[in-house]
Amino acid sequence: YQKRWVKLDADYLRYFDSEKDAYSKRFIPVSSISRIASVGDQKFEVITNNRNFVFRAESDADRNEWMRTLQQIVEERKSKAPERTSMSSSANGAADPADKSGFLELRGFKHKLFVAVAGDKVFLYKNAEDYRLGIGITYIEMNVGNVKEVDRRGFDLTTPYRIFSFSADSDQEKEEWVEAMQQSIAEALSNSEVAERIWAVESNCFCADCGSPKPDWASINLCVVICKRCAGEHRGLGPGITKVRSLKMDRKVWTEELIELFHQIGNAVANQFWAANVPPSEAITPTSSSRERRHFLIAKYREGKYRRYHPLFGNQEELNRALCAAVTTSDLAETQALLFCGASVNCATGDPQCPTPLALAEKSGQKLQMEFLLHNKTSAGLECVWLPSTILCHAEFSRRWCTLQDGVLSYYENDRNAVPNGEIRVEEIVCLVNNPPHAHGIESTFEIYIESERLYLFGLESPDSAREWLKSIAKSFVHPRAEELLALDFERLGRLHYKGGLNLERAKEGWFALAGSVLHVCFKDGERQEPLQLRKLQELCGSMQQGLEWGGWPPTEAGLAGRTLYIQGERKLDFLGWVHAIQKAASSSGDTLSEQQLTESDVPLLVDRCIDYITQCGLTSEGIYRKSGQNSKTTSLLEMLRRDARSVRLKEGEHQVDDVANTLKRFFRDLGDGLFTARWGQDWLRTTALEDEEAKIGEYRRLLGTLPTVNRATLKALINHLFRVQRFSGENQMNTHNLAIVFGPTLFQTDGKDYKAGRVVEDLISHYVKIFNVNDQEMKKQQDEIMAIMKMREAASSGTQQAGDFICTVYLEEKKTEAEQHVKVSATMTAEELTFEILDRRKIMMKEKDYWSCFEVNEREEA
C-alpha cells in the first residue's frame, strides 16, 4: 500500500501524492463504480465494470465512513437521469467521444500518453485501453489553461500549477492539438447564463436530434437546442437551412426576444413539426456515429422527410395568405409550419403600408413573430448572380438554391423548383477565385469564370460551407493530373497557357493555383514544375495585348533561378485577374523579413539592393553608416523599395551613398519582430557575458541555428557586408567597433543605452568566419571582389579610364552604315541602358506595347 490523498466528488474518485497537489495520480468515474465492498480490517474495495481498486483507511470508522459516502453517491447517480459529464464512462466502460484524442509525448513520462480533449477539460490516460474504460491519470480544467507553440512539433499547456510540455508526431498534428485545446479554453471561459435560461424549459435540456443531455448549441432559425456533435453536422447543411450558434460563447446573438422564442417554440414545438413522423429505426441516439447523424439531419431538415405537412402544402398562394394572417397573432407554431412548408417569408401582403409579413408582425406588435421571421429571412440555398462588372453590393445578390451534379452546377429559384434558372457546365469553367472575407459585403464569396467571358459571383454566410463548395467545384473541373492542386488552400485556381524551357514555339495548357506567394503549376502531359516562390522572382513583366484575341502575356514573364516561364491567357476577364493576383503575390506584403521580396538565397531584395550599391560605390566613403542621409530622400527611397524592390535600380549619381546607407539602417530599425526576433533577442545579448571566447562563439552559432531561414540568411549577408566595410577602415574611418556602435541599437531596436547590443555586432564581425562557417573558397571570392573594387576606385580617382570601358558599334534593326551608332560602354552598363541610349539618340519614342531586344554578336570568335 502507498499512502495517497483521496478526494471524492459527484463525478470522480481521485487520489493524489499529497493534499497540496492540483493534479491526481489516478481518477475513477463514479458512474463506472458498480458497488463497494469491505475486504477486512480498515480495507474496502471499489468495484468497477472492468477493474477493482482496494483502499485501506486509517481506522475501521474511517473505512465505514468512506464506504457509506461512496455507496450513497453511487446510488444517487444511478437513480438520476442518465446524464454524464463529458468524460464519464458508460455502462460498458467506454468513454464518451472526445473533440480530439490520440497519443502524445509528455515531458516526464517514458511512454506516450493517450490524451483526450473533451468540452472544457483535457484528460490524460496511460493508454487507449484505459481511455476506453474511462479510468485515467488526471484531467486539466481549461479555464486556467493557456496553450503556446514552442517548436515544430512541441507545445506547452500552461496552468498556474504546472506546465504540461507535449510533443506531437508531426507539425500538422501539433496544429490540430493546439486548435482543439484553444477551443476547449474558449468553452471553459464561456458564459452559462444563456444556457441555464434556455434549459429552464424541460424539452430544451436534451438535444432535439439525438437526445444528448445538456446541449449547449442551437439552430437559431429552426429554434432547436442541439448537442455539439449534432451542431457539427448542422453546419454541413449550410446556413441557408440551419444557423448554428453556441449558447455559451455567442453571447451577442442571444437577445431577450430570441431567448423567449426558444421558450415558446424550443425543442418540444419544433419537433412536433420536424419529427412528427420519425420511424424508430431511423431515429438517432447520443451514441450514433457522425455518418448516421448526417444522414438523419439531411432527411429531417433538408428533405423535410419527417415533418407534419400543413393542410395548405402545395398551394403557394394560400400558404402566403395564411402566413400573412398568422404573423399578426401569437401562434408561432402555425408560422413555423407555414414557413417550412413553402410560404415565402418575403411574400407580397397586398398592403402598401406593410408590404411584407415582417412589417405586418411589427404593426401588430408581435415581437416574437418578428424575431422568428428575421432569423428565417435568408433560409434558402446558395446565393449567386451574373455580374455585368466586377463590383457588387450585398443588396444586389439574388438568393438561389444550387446543386452540383453530373458535371453541372445548377441554380434554382428555390429548393422546390424543378427547372433551374441557369446552369454552368464544369468543362466551361476556366478559373475559380476564393475571395477574402467580406469582399462583397458577405462573409464568404467566390467567383467562377467561364469560357464565354462571363463571371459568376457566389456568396455564403459560412466560411466552412464556402470551402466545401470551392473544393467540390474545383474537383469537378480540374484535370486528374492536376488533382494535387486541390489540397492547397488556394486563392485562385484555373487553366492557362504557358511556354517555358527550350520550347517556346507553341504554348501548352497547364493548371495553375496561387496559394499565398507561391504559384503551383501542373501540366496535362505530366511534366513536373517546381512551385514558383513569387517573392523570389528576378523579373516580372507583362502587358495585355490588344486585338481579336486576348493573348495575355507575351510575355507575362516570371524569371526565377535561371529559367523563364511565359504565361498566356485566352480571355481578358479572367486573365486580368491573374495578372493583378500574381503581381500582388510577388510584392512585399508586410514589415517582417519573411514578407519581403527575396533573392534566391533568402535575403530581402531591399537589403541586397542597398548592400550591393554601397559595396560598389561606398566602401571608401568616409563615415559610411555613421553619417545620416537626407531624411526626405531616405523616406522616399525606403517606400519605393518596400513597395517593389525588384523595379528599383540604384545608380551612382542618382542616389547618394549616405541616403542608401540610412535607408538600410531604417529598414532594420522598423523591422517587425526584429532581425534577431523578439523570442531570441535577449539570448543574443546575454551571450556577450561569456568570458570564454570559444564558448561564446559556440553559443552564437547555436543561436544562429534557431533563427528563421530568412533571418539567418539576412544576418549573414549583413555581417559579411560589414566585414568588408571594416576592411576599408583606413579610408572610411569605420572599424569594427564604430560599425558596432551604429548597428547594435539599430538591429536590436534599442535606445542605444545597452552596450551589449553593440558587443553582439562587434563579436559577429570579429568572428565572422567561425560563426558563419565561411570556407576558404568563399573567403578567396570575397578577397578577389574587394581587390577588384579597390582597383576600380583607384582608377576612378586617378582619372584613368576604367578597365572594361570601350567604344562599341551598335546597329539599329539592320546592319547598315546609316543605322550604326558608336557608344562608349562602361563595365557597369546594362543591356537596358544601352537600348535606351540608342533609342534616345535616334529620337525613337517607346510605346507601351513595344519590345526591344539587345544582342551581342561576335563575328570572328575573338576573345
N, C-alpha and C positions, 0 to 999 in steps of 0.2 A: 504493500500500500504506500502511496505517496500522498503527502498532505497537500490538499488543494482548497482554495477558497471557492465556494459553490454559491451560485445565485439562481433563483427561480423566479420567473415572471409568467405572464399569461401565455407566452409563446414558446419560451425556451428554458431548458435546464442547462446551465453553463458552469464550467469550472475553470479557475484561473490559477496562476502560480502564486499570487498574493492578492490581498484585497485592494492594493494600490493599482493593479494592472487594469488598463482600459480594454484590452482585447484578450479573449478567452483562449484556452488551450483546446477546448472541445465544446460543441454545443449539441444538444439533443432536442429536436422539436417536441413540444408537449403533445402535439397531435399524433406523433408516432408511438407514444407510450400506450401499451395495452393494459398493463397492470403493475402494481407494486407488491413485492413480497418480502417478508422477513426471512433472513437466512442465518440466524444465530445471534450471538452476543453483539450488540451495537451495530450489526450489519443489516443492510437491506438491499434488495435487487430491483433495478429499474428494467423492466422487460419491454422491449420494443418489438415491432413486427419482424425485425431481422437480426437484432443483436441485444445482448444483455449487458448491463453495467452494474457492478457491485460497489456500494459505498459503505464506509464504516464511520459512524458518528463517534463523538467523544463519550457518549453515555447512552444507555437504553432510552432515557427520557428524550434526549435529542433525536435519536433514531425514530421514536414513535411520533414526535412532532413533525419530522420531515415526511414520514410515510403518510400521516394524516393530511398534511398540506398538499402533497403531491396527488394523493388519491382524490382530494376534493377538486383540484384544478382539472385533473383528467376527466372526472365525471361531468364537471361544468362544461368542459369543452365538447364532450360527446352529446350533451343534451341540447347544445345550441345548434342553430342552423349551420350547415357545412361551409362556413366562411373561414378562410385561412389567410395567414399572412403570405406575402409574396413568395417565400421560400420554404414554407412548412410542407411536410410530406403528406402524401395522400394515403389512402388505405393500404395500398400495396408498396408503400415506401418511396415511390418515385417522386422526385421534386417537380414543382410547377415549372413550366417553361420560362426560361430567363430571356432577357433582352439580348444578352451576349454571353456566351460561355465557351470555355476551352482551356487549354493548358498554357501556363505562363511560368517563366522562371522568376523566382522571388529571392532577392538577396537574403542570405541567412539560412536558406533551405538547400539541401543537397540535390533534391529531386524537384522536378516541375510540380507545381500545384494545379489543381483544377479550380478555375476561377469563374464565378458567375455574377453578372451584373443583373439585378432584378429590382425594378422600382427604384426606391431611394436607398438601396443598400448594395454593397459588394460582398459576396460570400467566398470564403476560401475553404477548399476541401483537399484532403490528401490525394485523392484520386477520383476517377469518374464513377467508380462503384459507390463511394461514399456520397457523391453528389446524387446518384440515383436513389440512395437510401435516405437522403436528407440529413445525414449526420456529418457536420463539418467541423472545421478548426475554429473559425471565428467569423464574424461579419463586421463590416465597417459602415457606420452611419454616415451617409454622404452629405448631410447638412453641415458637417465640419470639414469636408474634404476639399482638396484642390489638386488638379491634375496638371502636370507640366512635362513636356517632352524634354529629354536630356541628351539623346543622341539618336543615331539612325534607327535603332530598334528598342531603345530604352525609354521609359517614362516613370515619373515618380507620382505616387498618390500620397499627398502630404496631409496629415491631420495634426491637431495640437499635441497629440500623444505619441505619434510615431510617423516615420516616413517609410512607406512601402515602395521599394525600388523594383519595378517589374521589367522584364525583358521579353519581347515577343520574337517569333520566328522570322519575321520579315518586316520591312518598313510599312507595307500596306496593312499587315495585321496590327502593327502598333497604332496606326492612324484609326483603325476601326475600334480598338480598345479605348483609345483616348476619347473618341467621339461618344462611345457608349457611356463612359464614366462621366463625361461632361453633361450628358443628358440626364444621368442619374442625379447629379448635383442640382441641376435645374429643377428636377422633380422634387428633390428634398427641400429646396428653398421655396417651393411654390406655396400658394395660399389655399387652405382648405375651406375657407369661409363659404365660397360659392358652392362647392361640392356638398357641404353639410346642408345647405339650404335646399339644393336640388334633391338630395337624398331624404329630405323630410317627407316626401311622397313615397309611400312604400314601394310602388312598382318601379320607381327610379333607382332603387337600391340594388337592382340586378340588371345586367346587360340586356338590352331589348332584343338582341340577336341570339346570344348563346347562353345567357343566364348567369354569367360570372358575377360574383358579389362585388360590391363597392366599385362600380365602373366610374372612372374619372375622366372620360371623354364623352363628347356629344356631337351629334349632327344637328346644327342649329337651324337648318331649313326643314328637316324631317321631324324635329322635336323629339328625338330619341336619345337616351343616355346609353353609352356603349363602353365596352372594356377596351383596353389598349390594343389587344390582338385584333379585335374586330375593327377598331379605328384604322389600323394599318390597311386592312382590306377595303374599308370605305374610301380611303384616299385613292385607291386604284380605280374606283368607279368615276372619279373626276368631280370637280366642284360643280359641274352642271347638274349633277344628281344629288350629291351629298357634300355638305360643307362641314368639315371636321374641325372642332376646336376643343381645347383642354379645359376642364372645369377648374383646374388648379393654376395653370400658367397663363392662359389667355384672359387676364383679368379685365382688360378694357372692353372686350366684346360683351361682357355679361352685365347688361343694363337691368334695371329693375323690371322693365317690361319683358325682357327675354326670360328672366328667371320666373316671372309669373306665368309666362307662356308655357314653360316646362312644368309648372304646377297644374295648369289647366289641361294641357294635352299630355305631354310626357309619354312614358312607355305604354301605359295602360290604353289610352285612347288611340295612340299611334298604331299599336299592334292589333287593335280591333279592326283597323283598316288594312294595314300592310300584311298582317299574319293571320287573316281571318280563315284561311284555308290551307294551313301548312300540314301536310301528311306527316305523321310521326317518323316515318322512315327517312324523311328529308330534313328534319329539324337538326340543328347543331347543338353541341354542349360545350362546357368550358374546356374539355379536353380535345375538341375537334382540331384537325390539322389546318394549316393555312389554306391548303388546296380546297378542303371541304368548306371552309368559311367563305372563300372567294366564290365558289360555285353557288352557295346558298344566297349570298348577298346580291349577286348578279340577278338571280332568279327573283329575289324578293323586291329589290328596289329598281333595278334597271328594266327588267321584263314585267314587273308587277304580277308575277305568277300567282301569288297567294292573296292578292288584295280583294277587298269586298267591293264589287263593282257598284257604282251609283246607278240608280234606275235610268238616268238620262245618258248613260255612257253611249257614245257613238253619235249623239246628236249635238254637234258643236254649238249651234245657235242657242239651243235650250240650256246647255251647260253654262254658257257665258251669261245668259239671262239669270239663271239660278245663282251664279256666283255673285252677280251684282246685288241680288237681294240678300244673300247670306252675309256679306261683309258689313251690312248695316245692323246686324244682330250680334249677339254674343255666342252664337253657335259655331265654335271653332272646328268641331268635328265635321260639320257639314261643309265648311270652307275647304278643309283638308281633302275630303272625299271628292269634291267637285274639281279642285285644282289638279289632283293627281289622277283624275280620270279624264283629263283632257281640256278642262276650261282654261282659257287664256288669261294669264294674270294681268295682261295689258289690253284686254278686250274693250271695245267701244261700249260706253254705257248709254249713249243717246242723250246724255245731259251735258250741255255745253259748259255748265259751271263745274261739273265733276266728271271729266271725260274718262277717268279710269276707275277701277274698283278701289284702288288705294285712296283716291280723292273722295269716293263715296264713304269709305270707312272713316276717313278723317272728319268729314262733315257730320257723320253720325256719332262721333266721339268714341269710336270703338278702337282704343289704343292697341289692344292685343291683336285684333284683326290686322291693323296696320303693320305691327311688328312681324306677323306671320307672312304677310304679302311682301314686305320689304326683303325678307330673307329668301323668298322664293321668286323674286323678281327676275333673276337670271338663271333659273333652273332649266337648263336645256343642254345642248351639246356644245361642240367646238365653235368658236367664232371665226368667221372668215369673210373677206371681201376682196374683190379685184381692185387694184389701185390704178387710177389714171396717172398718178405721180407717186413719189416715194414719201410723201408727207401725209400722215393720217392722224386724226384726233380720236380719242376714245369714243366720242359720241358717234363717229362715223362707222363703227363696227356694226355688222349685221350678225345676229346670233343664228347659227346654223348647227344642225345635227350632222356629224361627219362619220363616215365609215371608210376603212381601208380594207379592201377585199379583192382578191384575184387581180392584183396589179392596177386597181382603180381606186383613187381617192374621191369619194362622192360626198357632196354636201346637200342636205335637205332642209326644208323649211322648219321641220321639227321631227321628232323621232317616230311620229305616226304616219308621216307621208311615205308613200311607196315610190314616188317618182322624184329623183333628185333635181335640185335646181341647176346643178352643174357637176362636171366630172373633170378630174385631172388624171391622165394616164401616166403611170410612173415612167414609161420609156420616153415621155416627153420632157421629164424633169432634167434640167442641166445644172442646177445649183440649189443648195439648201443652206439657209443662213440662220444661225441661232443668235438672236439679238440680245443686248444687255438688258437687265431688269428695268422695267418701266420705260422702255424706249419709246413706246407709243401710248403711254397712259395706262397700260395694263401690266400686271406683274410679269408675265412671260409671253413673248411673241417670237414667232419665227416666220421666215419668208421662203417661198417656193418660186423659183424662176423656171419657165418652160421655154421650149424652142421657138415658139411663136412670139417672143418678145413680150410676154405677159408676166406680171408679178402678182402673186397671191400672198396676202398677209394674214396669218392666223394668230389668235391670242387665247390664252387660258389664264385662269387665276391661280393655278397651282404649278410651281416650277417642276415638281415631280411628274405631273401629267404631261407637261410640255416636253420634258426629257424623253418620256416614253413614246410620245408621238414622233419626235425627231428621230429616235433610233429606229422605230418601225418603218417610217417613210424612207430613211436612208438605206436600211437593209433591203427594201424592195427595189431600189433603183441603182444601187451601186453594183458594179461588176463583181462576180465571185472572186476574181483575182485581187480585188482591192478591199475585200472584207475586213482586213486588218485595220483599216481606217475607222471602222465602226466602233472600235474600242476606245477611240480618242474622245476627249471632251472638246470636240471641235467647235469653232465659231463659224466656219464656212466650209462647205463640202461640195464638190462638183467635178464636172469633167471639162477639161481644157485641152488645147493642142500645144505641143511643145516641140522644140528642136534642141538638140544638145550633142555633145561629144564631137565625133568626126563627121557625122551625117547631118548636114544642115540643108540638104536639098528639099526634103519633104517633111512636113510636120506630122507627128503621130499623136494619137489620142492618149491621154492619161487621166488618172483620177487624182485630185489634189484635195488635201484637207489642211486647213490652217488652225492650229491649236496654240494659243499664246503667241510666242515669237518664232515658232517652228512651223515650217511648211513641209508636210509629208506628201510623198508622191508615189503612186503605184501605176504601173503600165500594163496594158492588156496583154502585151507579148511576153509578160513575165520578167522583163528586165527590172533589176532592182536599182533603187536610187536611195542613197543615204538621206535622211531627213535634213533639210536645209535650215540651219540656225540663222534666221534672217538678220539678227543683230550683228552677225559676223560677216555680212556681205561686204565685199570690197567695193563693188559698184552696184547701183540700182538705177536704171534709167528706162524710160518708156514714154510712148505717146499713142494717142488714138488716131489711127489712120482713117482719113475720110474716104468715102467712095461708096460704090454699090455694096461692097462687103465691108463689114467692120472687122478688119484684120488686126485685132487688138494690139499686140506689141510686136511690131517688127522694129525694134525689139522692146519687150519688157525683158531686159537682160538682168539676170541675177548672177553676178560673178562671185564665186566662192571657191577658195582653196584651189586656185588654178584652173577652174572649169567654169564654163558659162552655160546657163540654161535660158533659152528663149521661150517665153510663154505667150501663146496667141489665143485670142478669143474670137468666136464667130458672131457673137451678138453683143451689141453695145450695152444693153441694160445690165446684164449680169457681170460683163467683163469690167465695166467701170467700177463696180463694187469690189471686184478682185484687186484692181489697181489700188484703190484707196486703202483696202484692208492690208495688203502687203506693204504698202508704204508706211502705214501706221505701225505695223508689227516690226518693221525694220528700224524704227526710230527708238530713241531713248524714251522710257516710259515712267521714270521716277527719279528719286535722288539717291538711291543706293547703287553700289558698284554693279551688281548683277543686272540692274535695269538699264544699263548704258549700252550703246553700240560698242561692239567688241572687235578686237583684232583676232586673228586665228589663234594667237597664244593667250587669249582670255584677258587681255589688258584693255581697259576702256579706250576707245578710239580717241576721245578727247585728251586723255593722258598721253597717248602715243604721239598725237599730233604736236602737242606742246613740247614734249621731251625731244622729239626729232628736230623741231625748229631750233630749240636752244642748243642742241648738240651741234647743229650746222652753223649757227650764227652767233651763239652767245657764250661759248665755253670760256672765252678770254675776256668777256665783258666784266669790267671792274664792278664789284659789289653785286654780282648777279644773285638774285633772290633776296638780298638784303635791301636793295633799293625798291621803292614802290613805283609802280607804273601809274599812269593816269587812271583815276577811278572810273570815269565815264567810258573810256576805251576798254578797260578790264570788264566792266559790266556788260557792255555790248558784245565783246568777243565771247565771254562765257555763255551768254544767252544763245548766240549763234551755234556754238559748239554743242551745247546741250540739246538744242533743237535738232540739229543734224550735223554731227561732226564729219560725216562722210563727204559732205559737199563743201567743207571749208578747206581752203588751201592757204597756209601761212607762208607769206613771201617776204624776203628781205626787202626793205624799202617801204613796203605797205604796212608792215607790222613791226612795232618796236620790241626789242628783246625784253625790256622790263615789263611791258604790258602783258606779254605772253607768260613770263615768269609769275607775275601777280595773278594771272588767270588760273594757272595751275595750283598755286597756293590756296586761292579762294575756293576752288573746286573741292580740295581736300578738307578745308575748314568747314564747308557747308554740307559735307557728305553725310547722308542719312546712315546712322549706325556706325559711322567712322571706318577708317581703314583697318584698325585693329579690332573692331567690333566692341559693342558695349559689354558683351559677355566675357571677353578675354582681355580687355584693355588693362584692367588692374593687375592681371598676372604678368603682363609685359613690364609694367612699371616696377612691380616687386622684384623682378629678376635682377634689376640693377644693384640690389643689395648683396648679391652673392659675391664673395671675395675671391673664390677660386675661379680663375679665368676659363678653364676647360669646362667646369660645371655650368658656368654662365652661358657659354656657347652652346652646350648641350641642351639647356633649358630653352634658349631662344629657338633652337632647331625643333624642339618638341612643340613649342607654341606655334611655330610656323606651320607645322602639320595640322594644327587644329583649325586654322583659318579656312573659310570657304575658298574654293578654287580661284575665283576671280580676285578675291582679296590677296591671296598668296601670290598670284602672278603679278598683280599690280605692285605689291610691295617689292618684289624682286626687281621689276623694271625700274621703279623709282630709286631704289638704293643703288642699283647698277649705274643709273644716271648720275646720282650724287657722288658715287665713287669716281666717275670720270671728271666731274666738275672739280673735285678737290685735287685731281692730278694737275690742274692748271692754276692752282692757288697762287703761284708766283705772279701770274698776270691778273687773275680775277680777285685776289685777296680773300678768297672763300675757302679756308681749310676745313678739315672735318669738324672741328669744334664750332666754327662760325656757322656752318650749314646746320649743325645740330641745334644751335640756339634758335635758328629761324624755323626749322621744320618740326622740332619737338612739340611745341604748343599747337602748331598747325595740324599735325597728323593726329594728336590726341585730343584736339579741340578743347584745350585748356586756356587759362588766362595767362600762362607763362610763369606763374609763381612756383610751380612744382618743377624743380630741376631734374627730376627723374625722367621726364618726357624727353628732354634733350639728351640725357645719358643713353636712353634706348637707341635713339637715332645715331648717336656717336658710335655706340657699340656695333650697330648693324653695318655702318660704313667701314669701320676699322677692321671688322672680322667678316667682311662681305664674302670673301672666297670660301671660308669654312662654313659659315651659317647657311649660305645658299648652295653649297656643294658645287662650286664653279670649277669645272675641269680645265686642264691645260689648253685644250683646243679653244674653249670659249675665251680664256684669258688672252691667247695669242690673237684671236679675232678682234678683241677689244683693243689690244695694243696697236694692231695694224690700222684700225679705224681712227684711233687717236693720232697716230703718226700722219695719216692722210689728211686729217682735219688741220693739224698743225702746219703742214706744208701748204695747204690751200690758204690758210690765214696769212702765212708769211708772204706768199706770192701776192696776195691782195694788198697787204700793207706796203710792199715794195714797188707796187705798180706794175709788176711783171704780169704778162698775160697768163691766165690760169691754164694749167695743163688740161687739155680736152677742148679748149676753145678753137674753133676752126671755121673757115668760110665754106659754106655748103651751097651747092646749086640745087634749087628746088624748082620743079616743073609743075605747073598748074594744069591738071587734066590731060595734057598731051606733051610729048617731048618735042617741043619746037622752040626756036630761038625767041620768038615773041612771047612765049609762055614762061620763060625762065626768070627766076629771081635769085639773087645772091644774098644769103643771110648768114650772119655771124651766130653760130650755135654754141652756147656755153655748155659746160658739163652738167648743169642742173636743168637745162631747158627740157620741157616735156613735149610730146607729140601734139598735145592740145594747144600749147603755147605757140609752137611753130605754125600750126594750121591757122590760128587766129592772126599771127603776124603776116602771113601771105595774103589772107583774105582782106586784112586792113589795107595792105599796100595796093591791092588791086581794086579797092573800094567795092568789095562784094558784100552785100548785106546778108547776114544769116537769117533765114526764115525758120519758123518753128518746126516745120516738118523736114528740114534739110539735114542730111547726114554726110559728113565729110570724113574721109579716111586719109591717113598719112602712111606711106610705105617707104622703107629704106631699101634701095637697090644697090647691090654690089656686083657690078658687071664683070670685073676682071678677077674676082675672088682674091683681091689683095687684102692683106692683114689690116 
